C-alpha cells in the first residue's frame, strides 16, 4: 500500500529542509598571487591545457593535496654536497654548455 499524499509531501519537505540547512561550501573569494619565470608559466600552462584544466584548477588541486597530505604532496629533499657542487658547476659554466634544438639533434650529436 502506498504512502498517502500528505505523508509524501511531508517527506519531501523534510528532505528539502535538510538539504537547504546543510553547510554549503564557502565561496571562492581568496586570491593567490605568485611571480614566476615566464617560460615556466608557459610550459606548465601548455601541460594544463593538454590535460584539460585551468591554472586556477591546478592551483586548487595543489592546495587540496597539501591540505589532505598535511604537507607537500611530493618528496622535497635538500641536495647533498655532490649534487650542490654539480649544480654550482652548471650555473658557473652555463656559457660553455652545448644546447640542441631538438632531441633528434642531441641524439645525432651523441652518435657522432
N, C-alpha and C positions, 0 to 999 in steps of 0.2 A: 504494500500500500504506500502511495506517495506521500510526501510531506505536504501539508496544507500551504496555500498561498501566503498566508501571514507568516508562517514559520520560515519559508524560503526568503521572504523579504527581510525578516529579522536577521537571518544568517548572512545574507548579502550585506546588509547594513553593518553588521559586526565585522565582517572581513574588510569592508571598505574603511571603517573607522580604524581598525588595527593597522592597515596599510598606510593610512594618512597620518597616524601618530608615530610611526616608526621614525627613527632618527635618519634623516636624509644626509647624504654626503655633503661636505662643505663645498661651497662654490670655489672655483679655481681662480683666486684673485691674487695669490702670492706670485711675485715675479723673481726670476733668476736671471742675472746678467753675468756674462763671462767674456773675457777677451782671450783670443787665441790666434794662432798663425792662420792667415787666410788659406794657405794650402791645405792645412789640416781640416779646416772647416769645409772646404770644397770637397776633399776626398771623403770625409765622413758623411756629408750630405748626399754624395753620389751613392754610397752604400745604402744609406737610409732610403733613398728613392727606389733603389733596386728591390729592397725588401718591403716597400710599401708603407713606411712610417714617416712621420714628420719629425723634424728636430725636437719639437715640443714633446711629442710622444716618446721619443728616445730618452729625453731628459727625465720625463716622468717615470719611464721604466727603470732607469738607473736609480733614481731616488727611491722607488718602491723596493728595488732589490737591496739597496743599502739599509733601508728600514727593516726588511724581512731578515737579512743576514746580521743585522746589528753591527755592520762594518762594511767594508768594501766587498763587492760580490766576486772578487778575484784576488789572487795572492799578490801582495806587493812586498818585495824584498829589497833590502839595501844591497847594492852591488858589492862584491868582495873586492879586495885590493887589486887583484889581477884584472878584473873587469873594469874597475875605475881607471886603471892605468891604460888599458886598451881604449877606453872612451876618450881619455885625455889625449892620447896619441892621435886619434882620428880628428878630434877637434883642432889640435895644433897643426896638423898636416893636411887639412882639408883641401888645400890648393894643389896638393900632389896626387890626390885621388883621381883615378880614371873613372869617367862616367860613360854610360851607354844609353842610347835612345830607346832600346828595347831589350827584352830578354833574349831574342834571337841574335842580336848583335853581341851581347855578352857571351852567349854560347859559342858563337863563331870565334870570338877572341880567345876563349878558353881552349878551344880545339886547336888553335894555331900554334 
